[in-house]
Structure formats: C-alpha cells, structure tokens
Amino acid sequence: MIIYDDIYGEFEVEKVLEELIFSEPVQRLKGIHQGGASYLVNQKWNETRFNHSIGVMLLIRKLGGSLEEQIAGLLHDVSHTAFSHVIDFVFENIEEDYHEKIYSDVVKNSDIPVILAKYDYNYEEILFDDSKWTLLEQAAPELCADRVDYTLRDMYKYGNVSLEEVHDFLKDLIVIEGKMYLQSIDVAEWFVETYYKEVIDFFMDPLNIYGYDILAKTLKLSLEKNVLNSNDFLGQDDELINKIKSSEDKELLSLLRKLNPNVQVKEDREYYDLYRRNKLRLINPSVYRNGELKRASKLSERVRIMGNVAYEKATGGMYVRILSN
C-alpha cells in the first residue's frame, strides 16, 4: 500500500499497517476534528485525528523507528472521543487526558487485537507501554513524533509556515539512542516559535476559546437531558451534532446556532464574557552540538524569552469578549 502525506511525502507500508489503517477505529478518526470545536467557527480549521495519526506513523518511519513503534504511533489516538479535547471540558478533566484514561478499554473492545494477532503481534506489548517508544512520546519540553506532527501539520495547513520551512526542520532532526533532537540552534528557534504559534496563538485564539466553551456547554447539557450518552462520544463529531439537532430541543438548538463562522470575538481583559486557562504546554528541545546535548534555552536567549512569554500567556489565560454570535 502506497501512502502519500502532504508533509512527509510518499511511503510504501506493510500489510499490517494497511489493515490497521482501514480498520474501524482508525477510519473513525476521519470524523474527529483535531481542533475540537474549531471547525464549527472557522471552516479552515479542519485537520483530523486521522491525518495526524498517519503523520505520526510516517514521521516515526522516516526517522528509522521500528514497525512496532509505527503501529503504536498510528494507534496512539484511537481513543479520542468526538470533538477531541472538548470532552475534557465537558467532564471538567483538568489534565486534558480523558482519551488516555479510556485507551485500554477502547483498544480491547475493537478489532485491533485480532488484526495484530494475525501478524503475530501482542497488542498489550505494543500499545499499553509507550515508555519504550521514545520517538513517539517524550515528556515536555523535548521533541517527540506526536508533538512535532500536530505542530507542523496544523501550522502548515493553516498557513503559518511554509512546506520548505517544514522540510528544513525535518532535515535537521537527528536520532540519538532512540530519541529525536535538533542539530541547529536556528532550526530550534524556528520550531519553538512555531510551537508557540500552535499552543498559544492557535489553541488560545479567542475564537477557539469561544468555540470550546459553547460546545462544551452544549454537550454537557445534552448529557443532562439524556439526548446524548457517554457511548455517543465514541462516534464522530457530526454524528453527535446530528443527534442533538434531531432532538429538536430548543435550548440545545439555540446553543448550537451560536457555533457558526460569523461569530465575532476579541480578547478583552476588562470587559470579558469568557475566561479560560489551558493546560500548560512548553517546549525547550535539546540541541546536539559538539558531541553533547544542550537545552535550546541555554544556547539561545531568544528561545529563553519565547518560553517566558508563552508561560505568562498560558498561566494568565484568555479573556474573551463576545461581539456577536
């Protein structure tokens, strides 16, 4: 099977990956928007968990990761519920890791174990201990395939960086003892700036904050009114929207109408209608220079300053004033 990705290019993949890609749990991710409520208020913000999952798999492959780690990368997001991280605000899950808490149950109740067994793989060994997959996951502030792909993918697709810049970054990556690092401090500065465009400028965009708030209220009220149940969240975004619409509940429909591309909001710390503080996400990748690894902030004052600014913005939160909805 030949796979083409806008960022990483063309790859031929093994049968086990092909079968997993066409499995129901992975195909479902085509209907899960990575930005949660974002596509409802800006139709251009439409990246999916499926594209990201394929991307993580291919990035691991590109860097020489094992087939087992590629499988783990492909499947790392199969437990994301409809609207991705909006569920964390519905259930007031501060850690924003609801999908991780249900991961084992989702995998066990799918056809993934059967597919992997067909190719002589033990699903528990591959999927339930990601500490062995050091390209796939690394604790912040280091780089990992998951963190790198969603940053590059969103920022490229939404016009914040060019494909040439993305490829220059990928060329600079080096793998040491199974972990990814950068070699150029200039490239490290570029990625740190790009990452904060993602987690500060995009995640905390007032329009995104608004979308998350209204959608979370809608979904929570839908649960309270028994229009939705918890199992519905293992469907796709539009399935939940359609189920809410078919209820003909006036209160829910009124909330849904507030999620549209014509909404106008702005940041306003004095006269605000909404306030939210996101999970703190910082980046400070190690750079391999002269035979040793050094934090980018130790090599670049610019990286250090960007980190401090991002910390202040993230911990300060976003104050949103609604102009029209």
N, C-alpha and C positions, 0 to 999 in steps of 0.2 A: 504494500500500500504506500502510495506517494502522498505526503502531506506538504502543503505549502502554507507558510506563515508570512504575514506582511513584514515582520521584523527579522526573523531568523532564516527565511528562505525555504528551500525545498529539501525534504528528507524522505528516505525510504525507511519504513518502520516494520518491525517484526509482527508476526501474526497475532501474538498475544496482545500487543498494543492495539492492533487493528480491532480485535474483538472487543477489547475493553472500551475503545472509543465509541463503538457502535452499541454498547450496552445501554440499557435504560438509565442507570444512574448518571452516566456521563452525558448522554444525549439530553437529559432533563436540564442540564446546566445551560443549554442554549436559550432557555426561557428564564434564566436568573440573571438579572442585571447586576453588574459588579458594583455600581454606584447606588444600589438600593432604590431610593425614590427619585434619584436624579433624572432619569429618562422621562418622568412624568411632568417635570417642569422645564426641561431642556432636552429636546428630542435628539440632540447631537451627543449627549452623554449616554451612549447606549452600548458600551462594552459589556460583554457577558462573561460569566464564570467559565463557560466552555472555552472561549478564546484564551482566557488566562490559563486554564488548566493545560491546554495543548501547548501554550507558550512555555510554561514551567517545565513540562516534559522535554521540549525541544532544547531549551537552554541547558538543562542538565546533560542532554545528549551531546550538544555542541561542545560542552566542557569536558567530555570524556567520562561522564558518570555511568555507572553500571545499568544494565537493563532493569534490575530490581529497583534502583533509585528512580529511574524514569517512570516505572509503574507507580511508585509512591508519589511522584510529582504529578502525574496525570490524575491520580485519585485523591489528592490531598483536600480538595474542596467539594467532594461529592455530598457531604452532609450540610452544605449551605442551604438554608431554607429560602423560600421565596423572599425577594427583596433583600437578600444578603443580611447586612448588619442592622437593618431596621428592626429585626427581631429582638436584638439586644435592648433596644429602647422600648419595645412592647413589653418585654419581661423585666425591664429595669436591671439588666445584666451589666454591671459596671465594667467588667473585664472585657466585654465585647468578644466573648469566645463561646457563645452558645453552640455554634456549629461544631466546635471541638468536643463539647460535652456529650453530644449525641452521635459522634462519629462512629464509634464501635457498633452501636445499635443499627445505624443506617447501613453500614457495610454488611453486617451479619444477616440482615433481612433483605439483602439484594442478591443478584446473581453473580456478584463479583467473586465470592469464594469458589463457586463452581467453575467459573472461567479460569481463575488462577490455578485451581487443582488440575484442570485439563492440561495445563502446560507444566505440571509438576512444581507449582509454587504454593507455599503455605501463606495464606492471606494474613494470618496473625503476625508472622515473622516479618513480612514486608510492610504492613500498614499500621501496626499498633506500637511501633517503637521508632519514631522518626529521629531519635538521637543518633542513630547510625548513619543517617542520610545528611551528611554535613554540607552538601551542595544545596539540597532542598531547603533546609532550615538552619538558621543560626540566630542566636539571641541578638537583639539590637544592642549596640549600634552597628554591628557588622553587616556585610552583604550576604544575601542568600538568594537562591533562584526565585522563591516566592516574592520576596520584597523587590528584587530587581525587575522581575517581569511586570508586576502590576504598575510599577512606576513608569517604566519605559513605554508600556502599552498604552496606558491612559494618556500620558503626556504627548506621545507621538500622535495617537488617534485624535486628540483634542487640539492639535496644532501648536503645542507649546515647545516642541523640539522637532528637529528635522531627522529624517532617516539617516542622513550622513553622520549627524552627531551621535545617533544611537549606535551605528556601526563602528565609529571611532571608539566609543566606550567599550563595546564588545571585544574589539581587537586588543584593548589594553588589559583585559581580565587575564589573570593567571591563577592556576590551581596549585596550592601547596598543602600537602597532607589532607587532600580531600576537601579543602575549603577555598572559596574564591576570594581573591584580593585584586587590588589595582597596582599598577606599576608607576603611573604618572600622577603627580600631585595636581596637575592641571585637569586631568580627567576626573580625579577625585573631587575637585572643586565643582566641576560641571555636574557630577552626579548628585552631590549634596544639594546644590541649588535646585536641580530638577526634582529631587525627592521632596524638598520642602514646597515646591510648586504643587506637588501632589497632595501631601498630607496637611498643608496649611492653606495654600491658596485655593485648592480644589475641594478637599474634604470640608474645609471651614468656610467655603463660599457662602454668603448669606442665603443664596437661593437653595443651596444644598441643605443648610440648616433648616430652612423653612420646610422643604420637601420632606425631610426626615420627621420633623415634628408633626406635621399634619397627617402623614401616612401612619406614623406610629399611633396617633390618637384614633385614627380610623380603624386600624387593625385591632387595637385594644378594645374599642367599643364593639366591634364585630364579634369578638370573643365573648364579651359580656352579654351580648344579645343572642348568643348561640347561632349567629349567622355563619360564623367560622368555628372550626375546632382545631386543636393543635396539629392534627394529622394533615389538615389542609396546607400547612406551611411546607410540607414535603412535596408540594406540587410546584407549578410555575407561577411567575408573577401575574400574568394575565388571567390565569385560572382563578386566582383569588379576587382580582378586580371584577371579573365577570360574575362570580358568586355573590359578591357584595351588591353589584348592580341588580342582579336578578331577585334579590330580597325585597327590592322596592321600599326599603326602609328610608324614610325621608331624611332622618338625621344623618345616616351614613352617606346617602347620596349627596347631601349638602356638603359634607366634608370632602367627598371625592371631587366635587366640582371645583374645590379650591386648589386642586392639583392640576395645573394647566400651564402651557407655555407662555401665557400672557401675564403671569404673576410678576409683580414688581416689588422688590425689597431692597433694603440697603442696610449697611452697618450703621448703627446709631447707639452709642453708649449712654446717651441721656434719655432719649425718648424711644424705648425699645418695647417690642411686643413679645419677643422670644429671647431666651438666653440658653446657650449650650456650651459645655466644655467637653471636648472629645478626649478619647484615650490619648495619652502622651506617646508620640512616635518620634524618636530622634535617630539620626544617622551620623556615624563618625567612622567610616571604614578605615581599616588598616591598609597601609601602602607598603609594598615590598621595595626597599631601596638599600643598595649596598649590602645585600645579604641578610637584612633584618627587616622585621615588620614594625612600622611606627604608625600610630594614630594620625589621621589626616590633620586633626586639630593641632598636633604638635609640629607639623610641617607647614601649616598654612594658617595665618591669622584670619584670613577670610573665612575659612571653614569654622574656626572657633566663634567668630562673630555671628555667622549664619545660624549656628547651633544655639547661641544665646538668644537671638531674636526669635527663633522658632519656639524655644522653650517658653519665652514670655508670652507669645501669642497663644500657644496651646494651653498653658495654665491659666491665662486670662480669660479664655473662652471668647465666644462670639455673641454680640448683642445685635439683634435683628429687628428692624422696624418694617412693618408691612405697609407698603404704599397702596397696593391694590391686589386683589386676588379674585 
